[in-house]
Amino acid sequence: MELALDLKTAQEVARNLNNAFPGTMDLFITGVVDGHYNAAYTAVLGTKGAVYEWVQRKHHRWRLDAGQICRYGLAHVLDPGKTWWEDTELHERLVKSVVFHKGGALNVLVCEDLARIDPAQIFLRSLGPNLIVALLLDGPQLEYRWPGQCATVLADDPGSSVLTLTSLGMLRRVDASDRESGIKKPSDPMEWNIALWKEAGKRARPVRLRSGAHGLLLTLSFSHEEQKTLDRRSDHGTTLRVSFAQSRQVIHPNPPDWVGWG
């Protein structure tokens, strides 16, 4: 998710994964802090120890309004009567794409970049990537909220499959706020909509992390389908479709103390 690691740690994790699981992992994606920049880090893992990596910096700052400050339980440190902007530098506005599967293109976005027209959506609509991953610091991932609406737009046209992923820490703050305000009851099950999957022609699918689990394993499937241009020319079934197959809860048998589960 957004701002999960510093850049150096992300690079070390990518190399360690590549060395520990040679030839079995294709990608490592995470949000990073790169100096004063908020960015997405993507590494393509190779079979011979090589790692092709790039950093795409966030294009737009996050502006917190009074509603968000109260919903996230931050009013004790941020005055709701003021407007607060994310303290991140903005410089180059580049959108980078990678072929992650035969015939499949991937793009990674950071939070507001999913919602803004420039520069990402112009490029995405022109390219039509098969998979878009959006890293967020946001509330629950539900179809009616803004990430779900933006994902639906890109799934409808150009037909991309979109995965939005948010921080468990932010979700737990929202959950605590909802329980204090009576929106949720103390007896409600504790599970978090940490991600949302949306693909063309199907309803958005929330991906939930249950209480006590430490991660999720998502299984995606790949298939080819035929698409035609307006004048009825065929691509002969070369279009790659990325679909959601299943998710599984991952529980660490001996989690470290920093995990924070009670």
C-alpha positions, 0 to 999 in steps of 0.5 A: 500500500501507499508509503509502506516502506522506504526506498532502500528497504523496498529494493532490498526486499525485491532482491531478497525475494528474487534470490530466495524464489528464483523464477517463481515470482514475477513482480514486487510492488509497494508504496515507498518514501523516496526522500521527500517524494511519495512514490510507487516502487515496482520491480520485475524479478528475473530468473538470473538474479536480475531485477528491473526496477523503477520508481514512479512518483506521486503526481498529486497531493492529498488534501484532507478536509474536516470530514476525513480528519474526523473519520480517521480520528486525527482531530487531536493532532490536525485542526478540522477547521483548517485545510491540510495538504500532504507534505510531499514534493511534486516534480516529474509527471511520468506514467511508466508501464511494463509488460508483466505477462505475454501480451499483458501490460501493467501500470501502478498508481498512487492514490489521487493519481487514480482519480485525476485526469492528468497525466495518468488517465490520458495515458491509460486510456491510450494504452489500455493496460491489462492490469492497474494496481492503485496503492492507497491510504484510504478507508474501506474499499467499496464499490460506491466509494471513490476508488471503486468509481474510478476503477469502474471507469477504467474497467469499462473503458479501456477495459482494464482490470483494476486492483485498489489496495489500502492500509490496514492501519487507516482501516482500523482508525476508520473502524474505531471511529465508526464504533464510537459513533454508533455506525458499527456495533461492538459485536460486529465482526472485525474484518476489513475491506482492504482491497477492491477488484474490478474487471470489465463486465463484472461487479466490483469484488471487495477483498476482505482481511479477517481479524487474526490474519496477517495477509492475503494471497490473491490468485489471478487467472489469465485468458485470451479473448477476441476484441474488434475495432469499430470497423470490425477488424479482429485481434484474433484473440490476442487480448489478455484478460486478467481475472480474479480467481480467489483469495486466501487468508494468510496467518503467520504461526509466530508473528513478530511483535510489531504486527500489533495483533492482540 
